[in-house]
Amino acid sequence: MVNTYEVVAVTTRYWRPGEDYLKQIVKATENKVEKGDFVTISEKALSTALGNLMDESVVHPGWLARFLAKYWMRSIWVHILGPLCHLRKKTVRRLRAYPIKEGSAHKQVALKHAGLLQALMYGSEGAIDGSNLPYSYVSLPLRNAQQIAQKIQEQIKFKLGKKVIVVIVDSDKTYSLGKLHFTPRPKPIKGIHSFGGFLAYVVGRSFKFERRATPLAVAGSQITTEEALEIAKIANRSRGFGAGKTIRDMAKTFRIPLTGVTWEMLDKVKHQPIVIVKPRA
């Protein structure tokens, strides 16, 4: 029997650094969750609440970071890797105008925190992401996603009396070829291979493998890798993109420069960091 799912995207206020995310998750899911539901949480929202951020405005890029911003992004990605990966024309146009100053700082952060193979990506290098963040801030990937998922699962059970399955999800893609699952981003769940940085991305995109959002942690029950990927895909499609899918989309939303977004602007945007996925046989 094939499972179908009912999806409830839960709107909350924007989670700033220092947010009591456990309290917010319990409050937001009360009267909405049932036993056996999947409660999926955005990694970006958790990283922001935990203050797992980096201010790129204070970063001093080296020669390699500047090279990547000026030549690798504007030439190799535009003329070779972009077409090979079937990137949209809109994306390629943006790569032609990749920002040198801000881009160099971003590449320096990627080099330092994720390494060269990740810095060669055209975006979300090593799961470092600046969308839905103000000024020059970027979020870093969670280092302890499984422990955080476990805490959330236990808190929901303790406060609401509901045994749910918590899944932390990142929108960065996992590529699948049959039972082989791989992703360019670090630290996915067991059963998904993480390797190669931009090489994994190029292989997955160029051969048009199935791509889905990446589950980073599962707590509350043992589920298969395939089911975790399906839950992540469903949640990611329902969550939306807040102020914008990318930094440029976010700047376009508010009609301001790339680094002009403020915390107050983000407070006014609809955010859905929690998506409840309810199995229906």
WOZI-V986225 format. One record per residue. N is the residue number from 1. OMEGA is omega in radians with two decimals (none if undefined). Layout:
N_OMEGA ; N_OMEGA
//
This chain:
1_-3.12 ; 2_3.12 ; 3_2.92 ; 4_-3.02 ; 5_2.94 ; 6_-3.04 ; 7_3.08 ; 8_3.07 ; 9_-3.01 ; 10_3.13 ; 11_3.07 ; 12_2.98 ; 13_3.13 ; 14_-3.13 ; 15_3.07 ; 16_3.07 ; 17_-3.11 ; 18_3.13 ; 19_3.02 ; 20_-3.01 ; 21_3.10 ; 22_3.12 ; 23_-3.12 ; 24_-3.14 ; 25_3.12 ; 26_-3.13 ; 27_-3.06 ; 28_-3.07 ; 29_3.12 ; 30_-3.11 ; 31_3.11 ; 32_-3.07 ; 33_3.05 ; 34_3.10 ; 35_3.10 ; 36_3.09 ; 37_2.95 ; 38_3.05 ; 39_-3.10 ; 40_-3.09 ; 41_3.10 ; 42_3.08 ; 43_-3.11 ; 44_-3.13 ; 45_3.13 ; 46_3.12 ; 47_3.13 ; 48_3.14 ; 49_-3.13 ; 50_-3.12 ; 51_-3.13 ; 52_-2.98 ; 53_3.07 ; 54_3.10 ; 55_-3.07 ; 56_-3.14 ; 57_-3.13 ; 58_-3.10 ; 59_3.09 ; 60_-3.05 ; 61_3.05 ; 62_-3.06 ; 63_-3.12 ; 64_3.11 ; 65_3.12 ; 66_3.10 ; 67_-3.13 ; 68_-3.12 ; 69_-3.01 ; 70_-3.02 ; 71_-3.10 ; 72_-3.10 ; 73_-3.04 ; 74_-3.11 ; 75_-3.06 ; 76_3.12 ; 77_-3.11 ; 78_-2.98 ; 79_-3.05 ; 80_-3.01 ; 81_3.13 ; 82_3.08 ; 83_3.14 ; 84_-3.12 ; 85_3.10 ; 86_3.10 ; 87_3.12 ; 88_3.14 ; 89_3.12 ; 90_3.13 ; 91_3.13 ; 92_3.09 ; 93_3.12 ; 94_3.12 ; 95_3.09 ; 96_-3.11 ; 97_-3.13 ; 98_-3.05 ; 99_-3.05 ; 100_-3.06 ; 101_-3.12 ; 102_-3.13 ; 103_3.12 ; 104_3.11 ; 105_3.13 ; 106_3.14 ; 107_3.10 ; 108_3.09 ; 109_3.13 ; 110_3.12 ; 111_-3.08 ; 112_-2.99 ; 113_-3.06 ; 114_3.12 ; 115_-3.02 ; 116_-3.08 ; 117_3.07 ; 118_-3.13 ; 119_3.12 ; 120_3.05 ; 121_3.10 ; 122_3.10 ; 123_-3.14 ; 124_-3.12 ; 125_-3.13 ; 126_-3.11 ; 127_3.03 ; 128_-2.93 ; 129_-3.13 ; 130_-3.13 ; 131_-3.12 ; 132_3.00 ; 133_-3.08 ; 134_3.00 ; 135_-3.13 ; 136_-3.11 ; 137_2.95 ; 138_3.08 ; 139_3.06 ; 140_-3.14 ; 141_3.10 ; 142_3.10 ; 143_-3.05 ; 144_-3.05 ; 145_-3.10 ; 146_3.12 ; 147_3.12 ; 148_3.11 ; 149_3.14 ; 150_3.12 ; 151_3.14 ; 152_-3.13 ; 153_-3.14 ; 154_-3.13 ; 155_3.10 ; 156_3.13 ; 157_-3.10 ; 158_-3.04 ; 159_-3.04 ; 160_-3.14 ; 161_-3.11 ; 162_3.10 ; 163_-3.10 ; 164_3.06 ; 165_-3.11 ; 166_3.12 ; 167_3.03 ; 168_-2.97 ; 169_3.00 ; 170_-3.13 ; 171_3.06 ; 172_-2.92 ; 173_2.89 ; 174_-3.13 ; 175_-3.06 ; 176_2.98 ; 177_-3.02 ; 178_-3.14 ; 179_3.07 ; 180_3.14 ; 181_3.13 ; 182_-3.09 ; 183_3.05 ; 184_-3.06 ; 185_-3.13 ; 186_2.92 ; 187_2.95 ; 188_3.09 ; 189_3.07 ; 190_-3.09 ; 191_3.03 ; 192_-3.10 ; 193_3.10 ; 194_-3.13 ; 195_2.88 ; 196_-3.14 ; 197_-3.07 ; 198_3.12 ; 199_3.09 ; 200_3.12 ; 201_-3.11 ; 202_3.13 ; 203_-3.11 ; 204_-3.11 ; 205_-3.05 ; 206_3.12 ; 207_3.08 ; 208_3.05 ; 209_3.07 ; 210_-3.12 ; 211_-3.11 ; 212_3.06 ; 213_-3.01 ; 214_2.99 ; 215_-3.08 ; 216_-3.14 ; 217_3.08 ; 218_-3.14 ; 219_3.09 ; 220_3.12 ; 221_3.04 ; 222_3.09 ; 223_-3.13 ; 224_3.08 ; 225_-3.13 ; 226_3.12 ; 227_3.10 ; 228_3.12 ; 229_3.12 ; 230_3.09 ; 231_3.12 ; 232_3.13 ; 233_-3.13 ; 234_-3.12 ; 235_-3.09 ; 236_3.13 ; 237_-3.08 ; 238_-2.99 ; 239_-3.04 ; 240_-3.01 ; 241_3.11 ; 242_-3.12 ; 243_3.14 ; 244_-3.12 ; 245_3.13 ; 246_3.10 ; 247_-3.14 ; 248_3.08 ; 249_3.14 ; 250_3.12 ; 251_3.12 ; 252_3.13 ; 253_-3.09 ; 254_3.13 ; 255_-3.12 ; 256_3.09 ; 257_-3.05 ; 258_-3.06 ; 259_-3.07 ; 260_-3.13 ; 261_3.14 ; 262_3.06 ; 263_-3.09 ; 264_3.09 ; 265_-3.12 ; 266_3.11 ; 267_-3.04 ; 268_-3.08 ; 269_3.09 ; 270_-3.14 ; 271_3.14 ; 272_-3.10 ; 273_-3.11 ; 274_3.00 ; 275_3.10 ; 276_3.12 ; 277_-3.04 ; 278_3.13 ; 279_3.05 ; 280_-3.09 ; 281_none
//
